[in-house]
Amino acid sequence: MHIYFSGIGGTGIGPLALIAKQAGFEVSGSDKQESAYIDYLRDQGINDIHIGQTSQAIEEVHNRRPIDWLVYSAAVAIEQPDAPEFSFCRNHDIRLSLRDELLNRILEEKNLKLIAIAGTHGKTTTTSMVIWTLQQLGYPVSWSVGAKIPFGDMGHYEPGSEYFVYEADEFARNFLAFHPAVSIITGVDWDHPDIYPTRESYNAAFKDFLDQTDRAVMWESDAQTLELAPIASRMVLSPSEPAIDRFLRQAGRVNRLNAWQAAQAIAMQFGADINRVIATLNAFPGVSRRFEQLIPRLYTDYAHTPPKVRGALETAHEVAQENVVVVYEGLHNTRQHFIKDELEHLFDGVKRLYIVPSYLAREDPDLELLTPEKLSLMLSQETKPKSEPSELNGTLKAAIDQHLADGDLVLCLSAGGGGSLDEWLRKQYLGPDAH
C-alpha cells in the first residue's frame, strides 16, 4: 500500500511516516517548506518528499506509483480546507484521513496494545521516559513521540513488540480516536481555544478519553479538576510524595514528576520492580528541545504555555539560581492573545528577557498581531525594564554570546519548525547543517 503524507514535516505526521515505512508500507509526502525535520526524514530513507503542496506534484507521484491513501495533519486541514492535494484525491478516489485512522490500522494489523501519554504539558518528556525505560528493561516496544530522542527515531515500529507508546495529542481531538490499554495524564490545563472554546469543553474531552482507556495514572489535582470518582483501574498520585525528590535525580521538579508518573505506570502494567524502574529513569538521557543544552549554558525548550514555561524556568533557576536569561518566541499569535493575562508576571525573576516575533501557523486573521513590542508592554513593572524586543539577527546573537561569556544560563523558549528560533540557534551555534 502506498501512503502519501501531507504535512510530513510535522511532529505528528513525520513519526507516523517513519512507522508506516518500517511496518512495510510505501511512503511519500509533501510539506509547505523545507525544515530540519524534512532533512531528518530523508536521512531515514524517506526520499520522495515534495516541497510545495500542489496538485501537479501529487499527480507526478501518483503517476509513478499509484497512491492508495493520503494522510494529512490537522494543521493542513485548518490552513487549507480546499487544499489542491485533497481535491486531487477526491477526483481520483484516493482515501483521505487524519493520522489517527492510519495509526489505528497499524495497531490492529500488528496486534499492538496502546500506552498513551496525554495532557496539556509534559507529554513528550514522559513519552520519551517510558520508551527509554521499557527499552532498557528489555521489553520490545514501538512508539511515536513528538521530538527527536537520542536513543531512537521519533517514530519506530519494532517487529514482535506487544506495546505501542504514543504521545496522544488533544489538538483536533486526536486522542479521542484511541482506546488505550494504559493512559498517563500528565496534566490538564485549558489549551487550544480554537478547538475547545471553553475550559469545560477541554475538560470534557479528557473525561471522554479516560472513559475509553482501560487503566490510567494521573495526578490528584487533575482527578479533582475533572470531578472523577475513585475507581480501581485509575491510579491517582500525589505530588507531595517524599519519594519523588528523594529517589529521582532529574534536574527540575517538573521532570521528576514526569519520571514518577512513568515509573508508576510501568510498574503497574508490567509488574516491574519499582526500584529498578527508578534506577533506569535516573539514567534517562533527555529529549530534544526539552531543556536541551546546545552548548554550555545555552538551552532550547519547547515550553509554550504558561505551565510549561514555569516548569522550564524552575529547572533553569535550579541549575543557575538568579543568573537566568530568557529568549522568548511565542507559539502562535492566537495563543499569545489567549495567555496574555498570564504573560504579565510569567518572567518575573529572570535577569534579562529578549522577545522575538511569534511563530505563526493556524492563525486567526481577525486577531491583532502581537509584536515583540506589544508583548513587552504587557509585562509587569518588574520585568518590563529587563525586556527587549528583538529579531533573529546578529544583534541577538551578540547579546547571547555576552551573557554566556558572563556565566549566565540562556534559556530559549522556541516554537520549533522551519524559520523558528530553535532552528536559528542550531545554525548559529552548531553549524549550517545542524538539525
C-alpha positions as CSV (number, residue, x, y, z in Angstrom):
1,M,0.0,0.0,0.0
2,H,1.3,3.4,-1.0
3,I,0.6,6.2,1.6
4,Y,1.2,9.9,0.9
5,F,1.6,12.1,4.0
6,S,0.6,15.7,3.6
7,G,2.4,17.9,6.1
8,I,5.1,15.2,6.5
9,G,7.4,17.7,8.3
10,G,5.1,18.0,11.3
11,T,5.9,16.3,14.6
12,G,2.7,14.2,14.5
13,I,2.8,13.2,10.8
14,G,6.5,12.7,10.4
15,P,7.0,10.0,13.0
16,L,3.9,8.2,11.6
17,A,5.5,8.2,8.2
18,L,8.6,6.5,9.7
19,I,6.4,3.9,11.4
20,A,4.5,3.2,8.2
21,K,7.7,2.7,6.3
22,Q,9.1,0.3,8.9
23,A,5.8,-1.5,9.0
24,G,6.1,-2.3,5.3
25,F,4.1,0.5,3.6
26,E,5.4,2.5,0.7
27,V,5.7,6.2,1.8
28,S,5.9,9.6,0.1
29,G,4.7,13.0,1.1
30,S,4.8,16.8,0.9
31,D,5.2,19.9,3.1
32,K,4.9,23.6,2.5
33,Q,8.5,24.3,3.4
34,E,11.9,22.8,4.0
35,S,12.9,22.2,7.6
36,A,15.5,20.4,9.7
37,Y,13.0,17.6,10.2
38,I,12.4,17.1,6.5
39,D,16.2,16.6,6.3
40,Y,15.9,14.1,9.1
41,L,13.2,12.1,7.3
42,R,15.4,12.0,4.2
43,D,18.2,10.7,6.3
44,Q,15.9,7.9,7.5
45,G,15.2,6.8,3.9
46,I,12.0,8.7,3.1
47,N,13.3,10.5,0.0
48,D,10.1,11.1,-2.1
49,I,9.2,14.4,-0.4
50,H,8.0,17.3,-2.4
51,I,8.2,20.9,-1.1
52,G,5.1,22.8,-2.2
53,Q,1.7,21.1,-1.8
54,T,0.3,21.3,-5.3
55,S,-2.0,19.1,-7.4
56,Q,0.8,18.9,-10.1
57,A,3.3,17.5,-7.5
58,I,0.9,14.8,-6.1
59,E,-0.1,13.9,-9.7
60,E,3.5,13.2,-10.6
61,V,3.9,10.9,-7.6
62,H,0.6,9.2,-8.3
63,N,1.6,8.6,-12.0
64,R,4.8,7.0,-10.9
65,R,3.3,4.9,-8.1
66,P,-0.5,5.0,-7.6
67,I,-1.4,6.4,-4.2
68,D,-3.8,4.4,-2.1
69,W,-4.2,6.7,1.0
70,L,-3.4,10.3,1.8
71,V,-2.9,11.0,5.5
72,Y,-2.9,14.7,6.5
73,S,-2.2,16.7,9.6
74,A,-4.9,18.8,11.3
75,A,-2.8,21.9,10.6
76,V,-3.1,21.3,6.8
77,A,-6.9,20.8,7.1
78,I,-7.2,24.0,9.1
79,E,-4.9,26.2,6.9
80,Q,-6.1,24.7,3.6
81,P,-9.5,23.1,3.8
82,D,-9.7,23.1,0.0
83,A,-6.0,22.1,-0.5
84,P,-5.1,21.0,-4.0
85,E,-3.9,17.7,-2.8
86,F,-7.3,17.0,-1.2
87,S,-9.1,17.9,-4.5
88,F,-6.8,15.6,-6.4
89,C,-7.5,12.7,-4.1
90,R,-11.3,13.2,-4.2
91,N,-11.1,13.2,-8.0
92,H,-9.1,10.0,-8.1
93,D,-10.9,8.1,-5.4
94,I,-7.9,8.1,-3.1
95,R,-8.7,7.6,0.6
96,L,-8.3,10.7,2.8
97,S,-7.9,10.7,6.6
98,L,-6.3,12.2,9.6
99,R,-3.4,10.3,11.1
100,D,-5.4,8.6,13.8
101,E,-7.1,6.3,11.2
102,L,-3.8,5.0,9.9
103,L,-2.3,4.5,13.4
104,N,-5.4,2.5,14.4
105,R,-5.0,0.4,11.3
106,I,-1.4,-0.3,12.2
107,L,-2.3,-1.1,15.8
108,E,-4.9,-3.5,14.7
109,E,-2.8,-5.2,12.0
110,K,0.2,-5.7,14.3
111,N,-1.9,-6.6,17.4
112,L,-0.4,-3.8,19.5
113,K,-1.6,-2.6,22.9
114,L,-1.5,1.2,23.3
115,I,0.2,3.1,26.1
116,A,-1.0,6.7,25.6
117,I,0.5,9.7,27.2
118,A,-1.9,12.7,27.1
119,G,-2.0,16.1,28.9
120,T,-1.5,19.8,28.4
121,H,2.2,19.7,29.3
122,G,4.9,17.1,29.8
123,K,3.7,14.6,27.1
124,T,6.9,14.5,25.1
125,T,9.2,14.1,28.0
126,T,7.0,11.5,29.7
127,T,6.5,9.5,26.5
128,S,10.3,9.5,25.9
129,M,10.9,8.3,29.5
130,V,8.5,5.4,29.1
131,I,10.1,4.4,25.8
132,W,13.6,4.6,27.2
133,T,12.8,2.7,30.4
134,L,11.0,-0.2,28.5
135,Q,13.9,-0.4,26.1
136,Q,16.4,-0.6,29.0
137,L,14.3,-3.2,30.8
138,G,14.3,-5.4,27.8
139,Y,10.7,-5.0,26.6
140,P,10.4,-4.7,22.7
141,V,8.3,-1.6,22.1
142,S,7.1,0.5,19.2
143,W,6.4,4.2,19.5
144,S,5.6,7.7,18.2
145,V,7.0,10.8,20.0
146,G,6.9,14.5,19.1
147,A,10.6,15.3,19.4
148,K,13.9,13.8,18.5
149,I,15.3,11.4,21.0
150,P,19.0,10.3,21.3
151,F,18.1,6.6,21.6
152,G,15.9,6.1,18.5
153,D,13.8,7.6,15.8
154,M,10.8,9.8,16.6
155,G,8.6,7.1,15.2
156,H,9.5,3.4,15.3
157,Y,7.9,0.0,14.6
158,E,9.6,-2.9,16.3
159,P,8.6,-6.3,14.9
160,G,7.4,-8.6,17.6
161,S,6.5,-5.8,20.0
162,E,3.4,-6.1,22.2
163,Y,3.0,-2.4,23.1
164,F,2.9,0.9,21.2
165,V,3.8,4.0,23.2
166,Y,2.1,7.1,21.8
167,E,2.2,10.8,22.6
168,A,-1.6,11.4,22.3
169,D,-2.2,15.0,21.4
170,E,-5.5,16.5,22.3
171,F,-5.3,19.1,19.5
172,A,-8.2,18.5,17.0
173,R,-9.4,15.8,19.4
174,N,-6.9,13.4,18.1
175,F,-6.6,11.4,21.3
176,L,-10.3,10.5,21.3
177,A,-9.7,8.2,18.3
178,F,-8.0,5.7,20.6
179,H,-8.8,3.1,23.3
180,P,-5.5,2.7,25.2
181,A,-4.6,-0.2,27.5
182,V,-2.9,2.4,29.7
183,S,-3.1,6.1,29.8
184,I,-0.8,8.6,31.6
185,I,-2.4,12.0,32.1
186,T,0.4,14.5,32.7
187,G,-1.7,17.5,33.5
188,V,-5.0,19.1,32.5
189,D,-4.8,22.9,31.9
190,W,-7.0,24.5,29.3
191,D,-5.3,25.0,25.9
192,H,-6.2,25.1,22.2
193,P,-9.1,27.6,22.5
194,D,-9.5,27.3,18.7
195,I,-10.6,23.7,19.3
196,Y,-12.0,23.9,22.8
197,P,-13.8,27.3,23.2
198,T,-14.3,26.8,27.0
199,R,-12.4,25.2,29.8
200,E,-15.4,22.9,30.3
201,S,-15.2,21.6,26.7
202,Y,-11.5,20.9,27.2
203,N,-12.1,19.0,30.5
204,A,-14.9,17.0,28.9
205,A,-12.6,15.8,26.2
206,F,-10.2,14.4,28.8
207,K,-13.1,12.8,30.7
208,D,-14.2,11.1,27.5
209,F,-10.6,9.9,26.9
210,L,-10.4,8.4,30.3
211,D,-13.7,6.7,29.8
212,Q,-12.2,4.8,26.9
213,T,-9.0,3.7,28.5
214,D,-8.5,0.5,30.5
215,R,-6.1,1.8,33.2
216,A,-4.8,5.2,33.9
217,V,-2.2,7.1,36.0
218,M,-2.9,10.7,36.9
219,W,-2.4,13.4,39.5
220,E,-4.9,14.0,42.2
221,S,-5.3,17.7,41.2
222,D,-6.4,16.6,37.7
223,A,-8.8,14.0,39.1
224,Q,-10.3,16.8,41.2
225,T,-10.5,19.2,38.2
226,L,-12.3,16.5,36.1
227,E,-14.5,15.6,39.1
228,L,-13.7,11.9,38.8
229,A,-14.9,9.3,41.2
230,P,-12.3,6.9,42.6
231,I,-12.1,3.6,40.7
232,A,-9.7,0.7,41.0
233,S,-8.4,1.0,37.4
234,R,-7.2,4.6,37.9
235,M,-4.1,5.3,39.9
236,V,-4.2,8.8,41.4
237,L,-0.8,10.2,42.6
238,S,0.1,12.9,45.0
239,P,2.9,15.4,44.0
240,S,3.8,15.7,47.7
241,E,5.0,12.1,47.8
242,P,8.5,12.3,49.5
243,A,10.0,9.6,47.3
244,I,9.7,11.8,44.2
245,D,12.5,14.1,45.3
246,R,14.3,11.5,47.5
247,F,14.9,8.9,44.8
248,L,14.7,10.7,41.4
249,R,17.7,12.6,40.1
250,Q,16.3,14.6,37.1
251,A,17.1,18.4,37.1
252,G,13.9,20.3,37.6
253,R,10.9,19.1,39.7
254,V,8.6,19.1,36.7
255,N,10.9,16.4,35.2
256,R,10.9,14.4,38.5
257,L,7.1,14.5,38.4
258,N,7.1,13.2,34.8
259,A,9.5,10.4,35.8
260,W,7.4,9.5,38.8
261,Q,4.3,9.0,36.6
262,A,6.3,7.0,34.1
263,A,7.7,4.8,36.9
264,Q,4.3,4.1,38.4
265,A,2.7,3.3,35.1
266,I,5.4,0.9,34.1
267,A,5.4,-0.8,37.5
268,M,1.6,-1.2,37.3
269,Q,1.3,-2.5,33.8
270,F,4.5,-4.7,33.6
271,G,4.8,-5.8,37.2
272,A,8.4,-4.4,37.1
273,D,10.3,-3.7,40.3
274,I,9.8,0.0,41.1
275,N,13.4,0.4,42.4
276,R,14.8,-1.0,39.2
277,V,12.4,1.3,37.2
278,I,13.5,4.4,39.1
279,A,17.2,3.5,38.7
280,T,16.7,3.2,35.0
281,L,14.9,6.5,34.8
282,N,17.7,8.2,36.6
283,A,19.9,7.4,33.6
284,F,17.4,8.9,31.1
285,P,19.5,10.8,28.5
286,G,16.9,13.5,27.8
287,V,15.0,14.6,24.7
288,S,15.5,17.2,22.0
289,R,14.2,20.7,22.8
290,R,13.2,19.8,26.4
291,F,15.8,21.8,28.3
292,E,18.3,20.6,25.7
293,Q,21.8,22.1,26.1
294,L,23.1,23.1,22.7
295,I,26.5,24.4,24.0
296,P,27.5,25.0,27.7
297,R,24.8,27.1,29.4
298,L,22.7,27.6,26.2
299,Y,19.4,25.7,26.3
300,T,16.4,25.3,24.0
301,D,13.0,24.3,25.2
302,Y,9.6,23.9,23.6
303,A,7.7,25.4,26.5
304,H,4.8,27.5,25.0
305,T,2.0,27.5,27.6
306,P,2.4,29.2,31.0
307,P,2.6,26.0,33.0
308,K,5.3,24.7,30.6
309,V,7.2,28.0,30.8
310,R,7.1,28.0,34.6
311,G,8.4,24.4,34.6
312,A,11.3,25.3,32.3
313,L,12.1,28.4,34.3
314,E,12.0,26.3,37.5
315,T,14.6,23.9,36.1
316,A,16.8,26.8,34.8
317,H,16.7,28.5,38.2
318,E,17.5,25.2,39.9
319,V,20.7,25.0,37.7
320,A,21.7,28.6,37.6
321,Q,19.9,30.4,40.5
322,E,19.3,34.0,39.7
323,N,21.5,34.0,36.5
324,V,18.8,33.1,34.0
325,V,18.3,34.9,30.7
326,V,15.4,34.1,28.5
327,V,14.7,34.4,24.8
328,Y,11.0,34.0,24.2
329,E,9.4,33.0,20.9
330,G,5.6,32.6,21.3
331,L,4.0,29.6,19.5
332,H,1.1,31.2,17.5
333,N,-0.2,34.7,17.7
334,T,-3.6,33.2,18.6
335,R,-2.1,31.6,21.7
336,Q,-0.5,34.9,22.8
337,H,-3.9,36.5,22.9
338,F,-5.2,33.5,24.9
339,I,-2.5,33.7,27.5
340,K,-1.7,37.5,27.5
341,D,-3.1,38.0,31.1
342,E,-0.7,35.3,32.4
343,L,2.3,36.8,30.5
344,E,2.4,39.8,32.9
345,H,4.2,38.0,35.7
346,L,5.4,34.9,33.8
347,F,9.0,36.1,33.5
348,D,9.4,37.9,36.8
349,G,12.7,36.8,38.4
350,V,14.7,36.4,35.1
351,K,17.8,38.5,34.7
352,R,17.0,39.6,31.1
353,L,14.3,38.8,28.6
354,Y,14.5,39.0,24.8
355,I,11.2,38.7,22.9
356,V,11.4,37.7,19.3
357,P,8.4,37.5,16.8
358,S,6.0,34.7,17.5
359,Y,6.0,31.7,15.3
360,L,2.9,32.0,13.1
361,A,0.7,29.0,12.0
362,R,-3.0,28.2,12.1
363,E,-3.7,31.8,12.9
364,D,-7.0,33.7,13.3
365,P,-6.6,36.5,10.7
366,D,-9.0,38.7,12.6
367,L,-6.7,39.0,15.6
368,E,-4.2,41.8,16.1
369,L,-0.6,40.7,15.6
370,L,1.1,40.9,19.0
371,T,4.6,42.0,18.0
372,P,7.5,41.8,20.4
373,E,7.0,45.5,21.2
374,K,3.3,44.9,22.1
375,L,4.1,41.8,24.2
376,S,6.7,43.7,26.1
377,L,4.2,46.4,27.1
378,M,2.0,43.6,28.7
379,L,4.8,42.7,31.2
380,S,4.9,43.6,34.9
381,Q,6.7,46.6,36.2
382,E,9.4,44.3,37.4
383,T,10.0,42.6,34.1
384,K,9.3,45.4,31.6
385,P,12.7,47.3,32.2
386,K,14.5,44.0,31.7
387,S,12.8,43.1,28.4
388,E,14.0,43.9,24.9
389,P,12.0,43.3,21.7
390,S,14.4,41.5,19.3
391,E,14.9,39.8,16.0
392,L,16.7,36.7,14.9
393,N,19.8,38.5,13.8
394,G,23.4,39.4,14.7
395,T,22.4,41.8,17.5
396,L,20.6,39.0,19.3
397,K,23.5,36.6,18.8
398,A,26.0,39.1,20.2
399,A,23.8,39.6,23.3
400,I,23.5,35.8,23.8
401,D,27.3,35.5,23.4
402,Q,27.9,38.2,26.0
403,H,25.5,36.5,28.5
404,L,27.3,33.2,28.0
405,A,30.7,34.8,28.5
406,D,29.3,36.4,31.7
407,G,28.4,32.9,33.0
408,D,24.6,33.3,32.6
409,L,22.3,30.5,31.6
410,V,20.4,31.4,28.4
411,L,17.1,29.6,28.1
412,C,15.5,29.9,24.7
413,L,11.8,29.1,24.6
414,S,11.1,28.3,21.0
415,A,8.2,27.0,18.8
416,G,10.5,24.9,16.6
417,G,10.0,24.2,12.9
418,G,11.3,25.9,9.8
419,G,12.4,29.5,10.4
420,S,12.0,29.3,14.2
421,L,14.2,30.5,17.0
422,D,15.3,26.8,17.6
423,E,16.4,26.3,14.0
424,W,18.2,29.7,14.1
425,L,20.0,28.7,17.2
426,R,21.2,25.4,15.8
427,K,22.5,27.1,12.7
428,Q,24.3,29.8,14.7
429,Y,25.9,27.6,17.3
430,L,26.0,24.1,15.8
431,G,26.6,24.9,12.2
432,P,24.5,25.3,9.0
433,D,23.8,21.5,8.7
434,A,22.6,21.1,12.3
435,H,19.1,19.8,12.9
